[in-house]
Structure formats: structure tokens, C-alpha cells
């Protein structure tokens, strides 16, 4: 099976571990992704202003690239990219007046009318492979690993582009990989997102509350699909502990890293060199990878 694929900017820079693990996993599953040629940044965050159509041009151009290749679906990994592309796609499909304005503005591009469906890897695995089938392909089950699935904002909000109504997809995926999932009250709370730039203290407090909620439920690790959440909740943990001295260390993984591990991909595919040291340490302690990997 082949599917058109949009990586987005961060996956080529600081979130290479999200992409590398995903691509290795898909190869292990016999799936082929075809990265869009000439893709551009989607804007990362959908504009909230009803009359701000200029910020829709970037994601629509990426959808045009997929349509040009005859694709009926476009696969994404990054939660903000999924959210931004899906919202732009619905606008083009449902609002005739705005669709006409955007197509006229992009006069050198083919007209686009929302004909490409934007899918996230999580619902792609659910709908095209199935979690029961996925479980049969696991060669290194994550047995005994207690993980907290963290959905954050952009997979579930707004409802019109949510990958599902209630948060279950990460739970079901991780269970198929053999892990024990831990429910916790903050699994759909915001980590602070881009407020880490302008209101750092507020964002650090929001992230600390999420990590504390997960650890209180006995989680050994947190699992996400968002590079910004990974940054706020994972990379910034030293700053979080400076501000909240009682906050324990909690490894944060991309769901694709645990997927690749369970499917028997080479440890190098997880790109743990880009994750905080605690991520490697936990897996090494469990014998899942060599300590020096």
C-alpha cells in the first residue's frame, strides 16, 4: 500500500525521532509512504480569525501538491500539522465563497476543493491496518511498561477535525503493542503550547500539572504525538524541576518510537539521541535496548 505523506518542518529538524521511528515502523508493516514534492510549512497553527484567509494559503498549497499526485489521502504524523491541514481542508470543501477567494489568490496553482482527506497515522493504523492485526506483528511486546497516553489539544479539538470523539486511539495502539495504559485526568489538557515563548511560567506550570497527574497514577512514561508537547513536557523537564522541585523525572516518548520498538525495528530507528536521557535509560533498564544505544 502506498500513501501520500506530509512531514512538516519540525520533523526534519528537532523532531526527527518522530519521523524516523514512524517511517521505520511503516516499512516493517509493508507500507510505502511517498513524501510530497515541494511541500511547504503548513503554518503549524490554524488561524482563528474567520476573515483571515491569507494564513490558509500555506496548508492549502500542500493539499494541492497531494491532489496533483492523484492522492485521495494525505498522511501526517505531527498533531499540529494534522490539525492545521484538516481545518484548511474542511474550509475548502465546505465554504464556497472562501474557496473561490483562496483559489483566485493562488492563481498559479490548480483549483482545489477539499478532495484530499487528511489522516493522522493513528487513525490510519486503526482504519487501514487495525489494532488486532497490528498486535500480530509485534515481535518485542512492551509488556509491563506502564505508559500514560497524552492526547493534548490538537488531535481532539476542534470537534469537526478531531480524530475521534473520545480519547481512545493512543490507548488502543499502546495496548496492541503490549503496554499497560494509565488513565490520568490531564491527558487532554494543554501543555502550555506556544505560551512557553511569551508566558513561560504559565506554560511550565501547565506542563508540570500534566506530568504530576500522570506520575500520581503510576505512569513510567508519557506518550505523545506532538513535537511541541514533547518539548514542553520532555525537553523542558530540568526547568520544570527547577520551578517545581518535587516533580519526578518522567520519560516522554513519541508514539512512533514505541511502535518501532515493538515491531522489532533497529534501536537506531528510535533516534533516542534526540530524546532526553531518561528515555534511553528506562528502556535500557527494562532490557528493551542496550544501554549504549
Steps between C-alpha positions, in 0.01 A plus 500: 500500500620849414383826649597865451685640800547850639788524752498867597793710614567384854530135394798598289662691787448445873240220469692267273439229760125522433547454126787249496313262731179538301662430165683197638174370645311544175774317310474216751126487433555486123362849436658755268467872559573747224613836633342790320735687268522876555316492831513815710437584863129467575512789745490265800198672656165561332386861489212568737377808313207433266615759244872412508526301179864579427613259771304222328713522188796305644305188603285511186812502282610176667159350429535610138833314483323182615215547253747551215636152571153350482495423871166466676663510846789682662676341797634711786691419820516833681186599693522875416558422131203263500280761666605784272467301177169342600345836591615660175366201309155529657488869418578429135242222484217678681526876443447580132565873532827462690608215273451726198697783661795275593509334158494840329785619721704190415458570129804298399378189685228258385164563664441292810167401656586285802516169315799359695428351843754590770577205728722460804714188537294395802171478311682358198623211715152453644308516172740350243688242705297450814641471850428125521703444184772730633525294818586191294802682355650591837831320556619690806191556717509784750379272777501656845570852378247739655446792265274804517347585159502878467269641231540870564299750297538457129394141442165554667415868451307647333247217472450545127854379431554277806642158417235359734235628739641342815872436568561129440732471198830529686369264765406240243825532308716465811293206623554329163874545554475323835531803729280571800322833455439735791201733495565837661282811531731731303534288185312758288622815677715755319873489577528876457580472131656813348443691823840360599642788290300791638374377837760247605395466864141427405604235247742337743226479762260345248756239398592422860133434580479249215814313603393495864157366402659215304755405766234494770324230300817291487612575146860415412492710183285743304415448131416779256472579128580872518850650471398802705360279777819293486701819546293644784452172685828330418786729403399765754486262798820642655333843501181347635689346792677829568157657541326198653765326707280205592433402138650157416660421166260345251624386157298633207485298178344553163249223435697414187810421707315237704335371183838452331640332810210254523520416130864399538652791309866573562548703819668770293165565332365637828754786487524503879800729458241774445298408809584587862742249662226354718329355193800283416559415864149363559512274196852384585395415855220287357740323262316636197814662359869497582607768746741655247247513213 
